[in-house]
Amino acid sequence: MPKISAHGLSRSFGRGSARIAALGPVELDVEEGEFVCLVGPSGCGKSTLLRIAAGLLRPSAGELELRTDVSHPAAMIFQDYGIYDWKTVLANVRFGLDVQRVPRRAADARARAWLERLGLAEFAAAYPSALSGGMRQRVAIARALAVEPEVLLMDEPFAALDAQLRTLLQDELLALTQTAGATTLLITHSLEEALVLGDRVLVMSARPGRIIAERRPPFARPRTGAVRSDPRFTALKDELWELLRDEVTEVHAVRDTGTVRGATA
Ligand SMILES: Nc1ncnc2c1ncn2[C@@H]1O[C@H](COP(=O)(O)OP(=O)(O)OP(=O)(O)O)[C@@H](O)[C@H]1O
């Protein structure tokens, strides 16, 4: 049984002449423990798909099923961190455990262990406003993984970070997710990120987003960021960019080119 499956999934916004077909129809199966990355042009419905998976939005047609156990529900990581500024770093990481009613002591210990793994131990009592962007995103990652989710949903988690930090956090996430083994769906504008992290990379069309191609990076697990210098990496990145180029061009042709963020090769 796949952990995530979507059939005939579509979503539109608005009504009448203002109606926008944002997504679909999408057919998708994600197997248990699989790491799937979604790439596609801006506005093709990637976030919409993820928000439906997270239960934050209803589909207009079709269905998306997430098969998780109640004690290990899905966790989500957002581009803007999604952490609470009024809670300490420790309380942020403990948040999901508090919601699950894990006893305070055990929750504290688990949260501290995750802070340790992400190099944040000494910031347990600090508030997020005192942290850099990279550290805030580490808090968000720690918070998501602390609940030992069966399914991890990530919406461009590193988009707000600079290139070096992004590479560093990709490598950290790679190591962490390979140990955690959660079924993961990650949205990214970066083909490199998708190739480093994914078992499968799905390419989406321009809006309404459908899945038009899929590639499996041929790098054995456990893998490290060293795959970036594999000649097959560059070849696959070029191939994916070729697939994506037409879709991005379509978006640019439809809208003002100056305002549309294209995918980064
Ligand atoms: N709540 C909403 N109301 C109206 N339109 C919406 C809403 N949410 C999304 N849309 C529209 O649906 C389309 C898909 O949006 P979505 O955010 O899913 O795309 P995306 O692929 O994640 O884009 P990006 O890569 O730029 O983040 C866009 O045209 C967007 O304007």
The ligand as an SDF file (V2000), in Angstrom:
LIG
                    3D

 31 33  0  0  0  0  0  0  0  0999 V2000
   -6.1860   30.6640   -1.8720 N   0  0  0  0  0  0  0  0  0  0  0  0
   -6.0800   30.9240   -3.1760 C   0  0  0  0  0  0  0  0  0  0  0  0
   -6.9820   31.6990   -3.8070 N   0  0  0  0  0  0  0  0  0  0  0  0
   -6.8730   31.9610   -5.1190 C   0  0  0  0  0  0  0  0  0  0  0  0
   -5.9010   31.4930   -5.9100 N   0  0  0  0  0  0  0  0  0  0  0  0
   -4.9740   30.7200   -5.3440 C   0  0  0  0  0  0  0  0  0  0  0  0
   -4.9990   30.3940   -3.9430 C   0  0  0  0  0  0  0  0  0  0  0  0
   -3.9330   29.5920   -3.6680 N   0  0  0  0  0  0  0  0  0  0  0  0
   -3.2750   29.4360   -4.8350 C   0  0  0  0  0  0  0  0  0  0  0  0
   -3.8890   30.1060   -5.8320 N   0  0  0  0  0  0  0  0  0  0  0  0
   -3.4700   30.1380   -7.2490 C   0  0  0  0  0  0  0  0  0  0  0  0
   -3.2900   28.8050   -7.6860 O   0  0  0  0  0  0  0  0  0  0  0  0
   -2.1360   28.6930   -8.5120 C   0  0  0  0  0  0  0  0  0  0  0  0
   -1.1720   27.6920   -7.9000 C   0  0  0  0  0  0  0  0  0  0  0  0
   -0.6140   28.2240   -6.6930 O   0  0  0  0  0  0  0  0  0  0  0  0
    0.4920   27.4540   -5.8450 P   0  0  0  0  0  0  0  0  0  0  0  0
    0.8840   28.3560   -4.7330 O   0  0  0  0  0  0  0  0  0  0  0  0
    0.0050   26.1020   -5.5150 O   0  0  0  0  0  0  0  0  0  0  0  0
    1.6680   27.3230   -6.9140 O   0  0  0  0  0  0  0  0  0  0  0  0
    3.1920   26.9300   -6.6890 P   0  0  0  0  0  0  0  0  0  0  0  0
    3.5280   25.9980   -7.8040 O   0  0  0  0  0  0  0  0  0  0  0  0
    3.4140   26.4650   -5.3170 O   0  0  0  0  0  0  0  0  0  0  0  0
    3.9050   28.3360   -6.9300 O   0  0  0  0  0  0  0  0  0  0  0  0
    5.3340   28.8630   -6.4430 P   0  0  0  0  0  0  0  0  0  0  0  0
    6.3230   27.9150   -7.0230 O   0  0  0  0  0  0  0  0  0  0  0  0
    5.4320   30.2230   -7.0600 O   0  0  0  0  0  0  0  0  0  0  0  0
    5.3080   28.8850   -4.9510 O   0  0  0  0  0  0  0  0  0  0  0  0
   -1.5690   30.1040   -8.6260 C   0  0  0  0  0  0  0  0  0  0  0  0
   -2.0420   30.6840   -9.8010 O   0  0  0  0  0  0  0  0  0  0  0  0
   -2.1250   30.8080   -7.4170 C   0  0  0  0  0  0  0  0  0  0  0  0
   -2.2570   32.1870   -7.6660 O   0  0  0  0  0  0  0  0  0  0  0  0
  1  2  1  0
  2  3  1  0
  2  7  2  0
  3  4  2  0
  4  5  1  0
  5  6  2  0
  6  7  1  0
  6 10  1  0
  7  8  1  0
  8  9  2  0
  9 10  1  0
 10 11  1  0
 11 12  1  0
 11 30  1  0
 12 13  1  0
 13 14  1  0
 13 28  1  0
 14 15  1  0
 15 16  1  0
 16 17  2  0
 16 18  1  0
 16 19  1  0
 19 20  1  0
 20 21  2  0
 20 22  1  0
 20 23  1  0
 23 24  1  0
 24 25  2  0
 24 26  1  0
 24 27  1  0
 28 29  1  0
 28 30  1  0
 30 31  1  0
M  END
$$$$
